[in-house]
Amino acid sequence: MTGPSAGPPLPEPFGRDSAGLAVDGRPLAELAERFGTPLYVTAGARIRASARRVRAAFAPVWPGYQLLYAVKANNNPAVVRILREEGCGADCSSPDEIRIARRAGVPRDRMLYTAAYPSEAELAFAVDSGVAVNLDDPGLLPRLLRLGRPRALSFRLNPGPTAAGREGLRFSGRRSKFGSPLERALEGYRAARRAGIDRFGAHTMPGSNVLAPGHFAFVGRFLGGAARRIEAATSVPIEFVDAGGGFGVPYAPGERPLDVGSVARLLSEGFRSVRPGPPRPTLMNELGRYLVCDSTVLLTRATHVKGTSPTWVGVDAGMHTLLRPALYGAYHEIYPVAPRGGARREVNLVGPVCEDTDVVARARRLPPLREGDLLAIGNAGAYGFSMASQYNTRPRPAEVLVEGGAARLIRRRETIDDLLRNTQRLASATA
Ligand SMILES: Cc1ncc(COP(=O)(O)O)c(C=O)c1O
């Protein structure tokens, strides 16, 4: 673990030596020199450690527990492959996430397609792919049945109002577009059974980035109650219960890491308190953030220091590179790679995009900064590159994976050719 900062320290294998921050023995300054900035730098060992921690926590409390990786958090094939090697299946939110997971070697029977407002073509792809389908609404069932029979079927259940997650990361209650109330889903289970589907599950995903273990007791009780009610009301046997994602990661000062041992215990006890076994369904989680978030820093260089009050420091990463601060006011810790001596001063770090919301970090007390200085933005591995855009005609950054002391490019930096690829032939065709 390494500082200095007010917020969470960077985890191993990040560290600091006399030359500044390093990852797995590779100086971040060297990586910035070699690959340019902005640059996502991912530590493979950290992803593996997080997956192992979750699996080890659940193994004693729920034999047969299955961990899926929510590909939406970070869809780099190298990352999906690492998690497949660590025994994870894949939770996919689009046909192309199914394609990425397949190419990474994830078996079909370890994949779930969670369909939020899917088109007919998307559902058809999922059915043809042979993955389990998780429907947001039983109203989608007639369309699904016209297309075929999925390998297994679950419904995403909305548990009603919860305190899970902050605004923008809460997916439950009537204000959320996601999921169905249990009573509405019951008819879907009956109709699917009548139509010949014979493998069923129940799913919920009430919120993301939850740091309070007690929330997971609620999720366990909710799923236990749902499984019991579905089985009693429809005679459909529930083979699997998917407790979604939502395991939180500390981003801001004062936030403490989630104790996954407690989460595993509370989730399983919550379930069993309402729906004792046997038979005991397979318990699953589909985690995004927890598995990849703290594995990655976003390296960025200061481009300009505006000597006004407040002080604005321009950096070459902005809302086009890391959207979360502009999207939900998310806090990301800032780590100077080779901090200069001198008193800390309050600065605003801003990106180069022509939007006033393009603020990476507001009112942070940092050591003195000069143009060219290198900063690492923490917790950039989840919903970082995967939310990046080319807004303001800025090609997306490169990604590097460091494993066993070796750094490897896992996504090259885009160029103007990538931005224009889909327009060029059209222009010449009409010339
Ligand atoms: C259906 C579903 N599953 C899993 C996840 C992953 O959530 P998290 O990153 O909180 O683990 C999400 C995230 O939005 C989701 O919508």
The ligand as a Gaussian input file, in Angstrom:
#p B3LYP/6-31G(d) Opt

LIG

0 1
 C      -27.196000      -6.288000     -14.366000
 C      -25.891000      -5.875000     -13.794000
 N      -25.091000      -6.814000     -13.263000
 C      -23.881000      -6.505000     -12.745000
 C      -23.415000      -5.209000     -12.737000
 C      -22.064000      -4.922000     -12.151000
 O      -22.214000      -4.158000     -11.030000
 P      -20.972000      -3.776000     -10.110000
 O      -19.977000      -3.114000     -10.953000
 O      -21.601000      -2.899000      -9.076000
 O      -20.464000      -5.042000      -9.495000
 C      -24.221000      -4.177000     -13.249000
 C      -23.752000      -2.797000     -13.226000
 O      -24.409000      -1.850000     -13.522000
 C      -25.495000      -4.526000     -13.795000
 O      -26.289000      -3.597000     -14.310000

